């Protein structure tokens, strides 16, 4: 049986598969004992993002109080741009 640390290393390697380069999955799976550190992929500039959100709720009534039902939904979207070395500028709408 494989020790847990080797299994975790192998799983980290599989997560890095899209960044494995031309050698592909064979090198990722073949050497699970290597440090599982991949360089960070550079983010495209500008970056567009969006997030949907929503909530639903019900409160039952009785002979003394009315029932309440509510729904909420929407979308947030934005654009982030790198400005200078350590600054990010962003715009969000919703």
Secondary structure, DSSP 8 states (H G I E B T S, - for coil): ---HHHHHHHHHHHHTGGGSGGGHHHHHHH-TTS----------SSEEEEEEEEEEEEE---SSS--EEEEEEEEEEEEEEEETTTEEEEEEE-
